[in-house]
Amino acid sequence: MSALSPCPLCQAPTTDFYHQDKQRCYFRCDVCALVFADRTCLLSSQAEYAQYLLHNNDLNDAGYRQFLSRLSEPLLARLAGAGSSAGHSAGYSGLDFGCGPGPLLASMLTEAGQQMQVWDPYFADNPAALQQQYDFICCSEAIEHFVNPQHEWQLWLQLLKPAGLLAIMTKRYTDLAAFRHWHYKNDPTHVSFFHQDTFGWLAARHKMSADFVTNDVVILQKTG
């Protein structure tokens, strides 16, 4: 059984059946290792928006801040190191892509002295934010929602300056046995699932380094 469409990330023409649960089927690309949900089972925009409103995005929630620090702290450390080596003292320009209804990550990075813009298709649809380049882009718990991740990836490459950083937080799957019982796939808005090999493939293809900080945080950097 094969998917009727090519891989939504690398466009490989053939993808293989991977798993089926009560909600939908999942397919896996043999080229980039992306697992993606059957695109015939996607939520409508209205239903997807309603799901996002259920998320806890309270800017005053200490637990949410602690959660996001898993991405912000290693990113800020990388920026501090780059600034020291280059004699750079002012804040860097950054974009919080897919910020959601409560852009706490952008607020945390602003507090740390960075110059932040936000963008989100539902909550911060600001076209001007996509008309400039950035020293870094952060994407926290959003890439798994991308129906056509190749589109966002190409956009990020255009928006990043040379040597720019791309900091991503998303749960990574490991193998079929783990995926079968993985709670992360049960969210109906989660449609694209990444393996460490997926980010490795992207890094090699686009001349980037990849630092796997934790099992759900990766920081990539343009090198070419």
Buried (B, 14 or more C-beta within 10 A) or exposed (E): EEBEBBBBBBEEEEBEEBBEBEEBBBBBBEBBBBBBBBBEEBEEEEEBBEBBEEBEBEEEBEEBBEBBBBBBBBBBEBBBEBBEEEEEEEBBBBBBBBBBBBBBBBBBBBEBBBEBBBBBEBBBEEEEBBEEEBBBBBBBBBBBBBBBBBEBBEBBBEBBBEEBBBBBBBBBBEEEEEBEEBEBBEEBBBBBBBBBEBBBBBBEEBEBEBBBBEEBBBBBBBEE
